[in-house]
Amino acid sequence: MMEFDEIVQIRPYSLDRQQKRALLCERMNTLTKHHQEKCAEYANLLQCLGKDNVAEEIEDVPFVPVRMFKDMELCSVEKDEIMKTMTSSGTTGQQVSRIYLDRTTAANQQKTMVKIVSGFTGRGRLPMLIIDSPAVVKDRKMFSARGAGILGFSILASDRKYALREDMSIDYEGIEEFLKKHEGKKILLFGFTFMIWQHFYKELCKNTHRLDLSNGVLIHGGGWKKLKNEAVEPEEFKARLKEVCGISSVHDYYGMVEQTGCIYMECECGHLHASIFSDVITRRAKDFSVCEKGEEGMIQVLSTIPESYPGHSILTEDQGIILGEDDCPCGRLGKYFKITGRIKNAEVRGCSDTYEQK
């Protein structure tokens, strides 16, 4: 049986369909059994579903509806082993997911994040420009998916600078000093899509001052619904940013606080990719049967990481389409897909949604 420390040594996009399915099936069964023994609520769920802890195929791995993390305390470790509790974003009056992390799971989240992202940014830590305000990690009300995302990506940084002041205005002087300090180096930029558009791009357009971020690699996620309301599509988002600050390397990502670490990065072809640490299955809403390639369905996500809570197989409230597997022109193996929206009547949520309503 392969332990996680062995899995994390494998290159993130190096296993073909057969190899990856074998690895995932073994790991999923191990985690299902572990959580069945350690979490009474999860064991009750399996019993209600009539599921055991051995799946022949990854499509047979029982899933937890993501809403259950809002309604129940799902934890597979003793309370004194919990080092951190993560919460999802939620607007006023909404319940939030609570994700309980022990040291092992938290450490494995970080290891996985580094392995996945370094495949796009290169090895080694980079100076990091955070397109947000430092207030996001000070205000406990805001410290959820947004704050966690910033802190998570910060482990890739050799130096950090917030691009926005606490009033959300651009700190031009501070950014210029940061760029001068790291002149000639590749710069990692990180932020949430809507925040970048609203408080960085739009403000740059109003100002004659031009920042040169041509050495930058931007990783961003969340908030596409609001941009579509403004008729901004991904390609336009990239083109407009290049116009105002010269950045040409831009990667969206898909992820959630319920499976931190296992993010799905966008490749150069505009496709979201599942690494060897995770997988995506799409299901039909009427009966939860598995969709065909190219058919839109509810997204189920699998993760090899969670040991402190039963979050290794989650049915999300997002919809998407699996575009292919092992044949993306970018050369990365594994499934690649796109997100098409939220399930009708699902709660509106998201780090940038939360920010706007506050």
C-alpha positions as CSV (number, residue, x, y, z in Angstrom):
1,M,0.0,0.0,0.0
2,M,1.4,3.4,-1.0
3,E,1.6,6.0,1.7
4,F,1.0,9.7,0.9
5,D,4.7,10.5,1.3
6,E,5.4,8.2,-1.6
7,I,2.6,9.6,-3.7
8,V,3.8,13.2,-3.3
9,Q,7.2,12.1,-4.8
10,I,5.5,11.4,-8.2
11,R,5.4,14.2,-10.8
12,P,1.8,15.7,-10.7
13,Y,0.9,15.0,-14.3
14,S,3.0,12.0,-15.2
15,L,0.6,9.0,-14.8
16,D,-1.7,7.8,-17.5
17,R,-5.3,6.8,-17.0
18,Q,-4.6,3.2,-16.0
19,Q,-1.8,4.0,-13.7
20,K,-3.6,6.9,-12.0
21,R,-6.9,4.9,-11.5
22,A,-5.0,2.1,-9.8
23,L,-3.2,4.6,-7.4
24,L,-6.4,6.5,-6.7
25,C,-8.6,3.5,-6.1
26,E,-6.2,2.1,-3.5
27,R,-5.8,5.4,-1.8
28,M,-9.6,6.2,-1.8
29,N,-10.3,2.8,-0.3
30,T,-7.7,3.3,2.4
31,L,-9.2,6.7,3.3
32,T,-12.8,5.5,3.2
33,K,-12.0,2.7,5.7
34,H,-10.0,5.1,7.9
35,H,-12.8,7.6,8.1
36,Q,-15.4,4.9,8.6
37,E,-13.5,3.8,11.7
38,K,-12.7,7.3,13.0
39,C,-15.8,9.4,12.2
40,A,-19.2,8.1,13.5
41,E,-21.2,10.5,11.2
42,Y,-19.3,9.3,8.1
43,A,-19.9,5.6,9.1
44,N,-23.6,6.4,9.5
45,L,-23.6,7.9,6.1
46,L,-22.1,4.8,4.5
47,Q,-24.6,2.7,6.3
48,C,-27.5,4.8,5.0
49,L,-26.1,4.6,1.5
50,G,-25.6,0.9,1.8
51,K,-22.0,1.4,0.8
52,D,-19.0,-0.5,2.1
53,N,-15.4,0.7,2.2
54,V,-14.1,-1.1,-0.9
55,A,-14.7,0.4,-4.3
56,E,-13.7,-1.6,-7.4
57,E,-13.5,1.6,-9.5
58,I,-13.1,5.3,-8.5
59,E,-16.6,6.0,-9.7
60,D,-17.8,3.7,-6.9
61,V,-16.1,5.6,-4.1
62,P,-19.0,7.0,-1.9
63,F,-19.2,10.8,-1.8
64,V,-20.2,13.3,0.8
65,P,-22.4,16.2,-0.4
66,V,-20.5,19.4,0.2
67,R,-23.5,20.8,2.1
68,M,-22.9,18.2,4.9
69,F,-19.8,20.1,6.0
70,K,-22.1,23.0,6.8
71,D,-24.6,21.0,8.7
72,M,-22.4,18.5,10.6
73,E,-19.1,18.3,12.4
74,L,-17.2,15.8,10.3
75,C,-13.9,15.0,12.0
76,S,-11.7,11.9,12.1
77,V,-9.2,12.9,14.8
78,E,-9.5,13.7,18.5
79,K,-10.2,17.3,19.3
80,D,-6.7,17.8,20.9
81,E,-5.1,16.8,17.5
82,I,-6.9,19.6,15.6
83,M,-4.4,22.4,14.9
84,K,-6.5,24.5,12.6
85,T,-10.2,24.8,11.6
86,M,-10.8,26.2,8.1
87,T,-14.1,27.7,7.1
88,S,-15.6,28.3,3.7
89,S,-16.9,31.6,2.5
90,G,-20.5,32.4,3.4
91,T,-22.6,35.5,3.2
92,T,-24.5,36.8,6.3
93,G,-26.9,34.3,7.5
94,Q,-25.4,31.4,5.6
95,Q,-23.8,28.5,7.4
96,V,-20.1,27.8,6.6
97,S,-18.3,24.6,6.1
98,R,-15.9,23.7,8.9
99,I,-12.8,21.7,8.0
100,Y,-10.7,20.2,10.8
101,L,-7.0,19.8,10.1
102,D,-4.4,17.9,12.1
103,R,-0.7,18.5,11.5
104,T,-0.4,15.6,9.0
105,T,-3.2,16.8,6.7
106,A,-2.1,20.4,6.9
107,A,1.4,19.5,6.0
108,N,0.3,17.3,3.1
109,Q,-1.9,20.1,1.8
110,Q,1.2,22.4,1.6
111,K,3.4,19.7,0.0
112,T,0.8,19.1,-2.7
113,M,0.2,22.7,-3.4
114,V,3.9,23.2,-3.9
115,K,4.2,20.2,-6.3
116,I,1.2,21.3,-8.4
117,V,2.0,25.0,-8.7
118,S,5.7,24.6,-9.3
119,G,4.9,22.8,-12.5
120,F,3.6,26.1,-13.8
121,T,6.0,28.6,-12.0
122,G,9.2,26.6,-11.9
123,R,11.1,25.2,-9.0
124,G,12.2,27.4,-6.1
125,R,10.4,30.2,-4.3
126,L,9.5,33.4,-6.0
127,P,8.9,37.0,-4.9
128,M,5.1,37.2,-4.6
129,L,2.9,40.2,-5.2
130,I,-0.5,39.6,-3.6
131,I,-3.3,41.4,-5.4
132,D,-5.3,42.1,-2.2
133,S,-5.1,44.0,1.1
134,P,-3.2,42.8,4.2
135,A,-6.5,43.3,6.0
136,V,-7.8,40.0,4.6
137,V,-5.6,37.9,6.9
138,K,-6.3,40.2,9.9
139,D,-10.1,40.3,9.9
140,R,-11.3,37.0,11.2
141,K,-14.7,37.5,9.5
142,M,-12.9,37.6,6.2
143,F,-10.4,34.9,7.0
144,S,-11.9,31.9,5.2
145,A,-11.3,30.8,1.6
146,R,-9.8,34.1,0.6
147,G,-7.4,34.4,3.5
148,A,-6.6,30.7,3.4
149,G,-5.8,31.0,-0.4
150,I,-3.4,33.8,0.2
151,L,-1.7,32.0,3.1
152,G,-1.6,28.8,1.2
153,F,0.1,30.3,-1.9
154,S,2.4,32.3,0.3
155,I,4.5,29.1,1.0
156,L,5.7,29.5,-2.5
157,A,7.1,33.0,-1.8
158,S,10.6,34.1,-1.1
159,D,9.3,37.6,-0.3
160,R,5.8,39.0,-0.1
161,K,4.1,42.3,-0.9
162,Y,0.4,43.3,-0.9
163,A,-0.4,45.3,-3.9
164,L,-3.5,47.0,-2.3
165,R,-3.7,49.2,0.8
166,E,-6.3,48.5,3.4
167,D,-8.7,50.9,1.6
168,M,-8.3,48.7,-1.5
169,S,-6.3,51.4,-3.4
170,I,-3.2,50.4,-5.3
171,D,0.1,50.9,-3.5
172,Y,2.0,52.1,-6.6
173,E,5.1,53.2,-4.6
174,G,5.3,50.0,-2.7
175,I,4.9,47.9,-5.8
176,E,7.6,49.8,-7.6
177,E,10.0,49.4,-4.7
178,F,9.2,45.6,-4.7
179,L,9.8,45.3,-8.4
180,K,13.1,47.2,-8.2
181,K,14.2,45.0,-5.3
182,H,13.6,41.9,-7.4
183,E,14.6,43.3,-10.8
184,G,15.2,40.7,-13.4
185,K,13.5,37.9,-11.4
186,K,10.3,36.1,-12.2
187,I,7.4,37.4,-10.0
188,L,4.5,35.3,-8.8
189,L,1.3,37.2,-8.6
190,F,-1.8,35.8,-6.8
191,G,-5.3,37.0,-6.2
192,F,-9.0,36.3,-6.6
193,T,-10.3,37.0,-10.1
194,F,-13.0,39.5,-9.2
195,M,-10.7,41.4,-6.8
196,I,-8.0,41.6,-9.5
197,W,-10.5,43.0,-12.0
198,Q,-12.3,45.4,-9.6
199,H,-9.5,46.8,-7.6
200,F,-6.4,46.3,-9.8
201,Y,-7.2,46.3,-13.5
202,K,-10.0,49.0,-13.3
203,E,-7.8,51.2,-11.2
204,L,-4.8,50.8,-13.5
205,C,-7.0,51.8,-16.4
206,K,-7.8,55.1,-14.7
207,N,-4.2,56.0,-14.0
208,T,-1.5,57.0,-16.5
209,H,1.1,55.2,-14.2
210,R,2.0,51.9,-15.9
211,L,3.4,49.0,-13.9
212,D,5.7,46.6,-15.8
213,L,4.7,43.1,-14.7
214,S,6.0,41.4,-17.9
215,N,8.1,39.0,-15.7
216,G,5.1,38.0,-13.8
217,V,3.1,34.7,-13.6
218,L,-0.4,35.4,-12.3
219,I,-2.5,32.6,-10.6
220,H,-6.1,33.6,-9.9
221,G,-9.4,31.9,-9.0
222,G,-13.0,32.6,-8.1
223,G,-15.4,35.3,-9.0
224,W,-16.1,34.4,-12.6
225,K,-19.9,34.8,-12.2
226,K,-19.5,38.5,-11.5
227,L,-17.2,39.0,-14.5
228,K,-19.6,37.3,-16.8
229,N,-22.2,39.7,-15.5
230,E,-19.9,42.4,-16.9
231,A,-19.5,40.4,-20.1
232,V,-15.9,39.6,-19.4
233,E,-14.7,36.2,-20.6
234,P,-11.4,34.5,-19.6
235,E,-9.6,35.4,-22.8
236,E,-10.6,39.1,-22.5
237,F,-9.5,39.1,-18.9
238,K,-6.0,38.0,-19.9
239,A,-5.8,40.4,-22.9
240,R,-6.9,43.4,-20.8
241,L,-4.4,42.6,-18.1
242,K,-1.6,42.3,-20.6
243,E,-2.6,45.8,-22.0
244,V,-2.3,47.6,-18.7
245,C,0.7,45.8,-17.1
246,G,2.4,43.6,-19.6
247,I,1.6,40.3,-17.9
248,S,1.2,37.4,-20.4
249,S,1.4,34.3,-18.2
250,V,-2.0,34.0,-16.6
251,H,-3.5,30.8,-15.0
252,D,-6.9,30.3,-13.5
253,Y,-7.5,27.6,-11.0
254,Y,-10.4,25.7,-9.5
255,G,-10.4,24.7,-5.8
256,M,-12.3,24.7,-2.6
257,V,-11.6,25.0,1.1
258,E,-13.1,21.5,1.6
259,Q,-10.2,20.1,-0.4
260,T,-7.4,22.6,0.1
261,G,-4.1,21.6,-1.5
262,C,-5.7,19.7,-4.4
263,I,-6.2,22.6,-6.8
264,Y,-6.9,22.2,-10.5
265,M,-4.6,24.5,-12.5
266,E,-5.4,26.0,-15.9
267,C,-2.8,25.1,-18.6
268,E,-1.6,27.1,-21.5
269,C,-4.5,25.7,-23.6
270,G,-7.1,27.1,-21.2
271,H,-8.0,23.7,-19.7
272,L,-8.3,22.9,-15.9
273,H,-6.2,19.8,-15.1
274,A,-6.6,17.1,-12.4
275,S,-3.2,16.1,-11.0
276,I,-2.3,12.6,-9.7
277,F,-3.4,13.9,-6.3
278,S,-7.0,14.4,-7.3
279,D,-9.7,13.5,-9.8
280,V,-13.0,14.8,-11.2
281,I,-16.1,12.9,-12.0
282,T,-19.3,14.4,-13.5
283,R,-22.7,13.0,-12.6
284,R,-26.2,13.4,-13.8
285,A,-28.4,15.2,-11.3
286,K,-31.4,12.9,-11.9
287,D,-29.8,9.7,-10.7
288,F,-26.1,10.5,-9.9
289,S,-25.0,8.2,-12.8
290,V,-21.7,9.1,-14.4
291,C,-21.7,11.4,-17.4
292,E,-20.1,10.8,-20.7
293,K,-17.1,12.8,-21.8
294,G,-18.4,16.2,-23.1
295,E,-21.7,15.9,-21.1
296,E,-22.4,18.6,-18.5
297,G,-23.0,17.3,-15.0
298,M,-22.5,17.8,-11.3
299,I,-18.9,17.8,-10.2
300,Q,-17.5,15.2,-7.8
301,V,-13.9,15.8,-6.6
302,L,-11.6,13.2,-5.2
303,S,-8.5,14.0,-3.1
304,T,-5.7,11.8,-1.8
305,I,-5.0,14.3,1.1
306,P,-7.7,14.4,3.8
307,E,-6.9,12.2,6.8
308,S,-8.3,14.4,9.6
309,Y,-11.8,14.7,8.1
310,P,-13.8,12.6,5.6
311,G,-13.3,15.0,2.6
312,H,-11.6,12.6,0.1
313,S,-14.7,12.3,-2.1
314,I,-17.1,15.3,-2.3
315,L,-20.1,16.0,-4.5
316,T,-19.9,19.8,-5.1
317,E,-22.6,22.3,-6.1
318,D,-20.7,23.1,-9.3
319,Q,-21.4,21.9,-12.8
320,G,-18.8,21.2,-15.4
321,I,-17.8,19.2,-18.5
322,I,-14.8,16.7,-18.7
323,L,-13.2,17.6,-22.1
324,G,-10.7,14.7,-22.3
325,E,-8.1,12.6,-20.6
326,D,-4.3,12.1,-21.3
327,D,-4.6,14.0,-24.6
328,C,-4.4,17.7,-23.8
329,P,-2.1,19.6,-26.3
330,C,-0.2,21.0,-23.3
331,G,1.2,17.5,-22.7
332,R,0.0,17.0,-19.2
333,L,-1.6,13.6,-18.5
334,G,-4.9,13.2,-16.6
335,K,-8.4,14.5,-17.1
336,Y,-8.9,18.1,-18.2
337,F,-12.2,19.9,-17.9
338,K,-14.1,23.2,-17.6
339,I,-16.5,24.7,-15.0
340,T,-19.8,25.8,-16.5
341,G,-21.6,27.2,-13.4
342,R,-23.4,26.5,-10.2
343,I,-26.3,24.0,-9.7
344,K,-29.6,25.8,-9.9
345,N,-30.8,26.9,-6.4
346,A,-27.4,26.2,-4.8
347,E,-26.3,28.8,-2.2
348,V,-24.4,31.6,-3.8
349,R,-20.9,31.5,-2.2
350,G,-17.3,32.4,-2.9
351,C,-14.5,34.4,-1.5
352,S,-15.1,37.4,-3.8
353,D,-18.9,37.1,-3.4
354,T,-18.5,37.4,0.4
355,Y,-16.2,40.4,0.0
356,E,-18.7,42.3,-2.1
357,Q,-21.6,41.7,0.2
358,K,-19.6,42.9,3.2
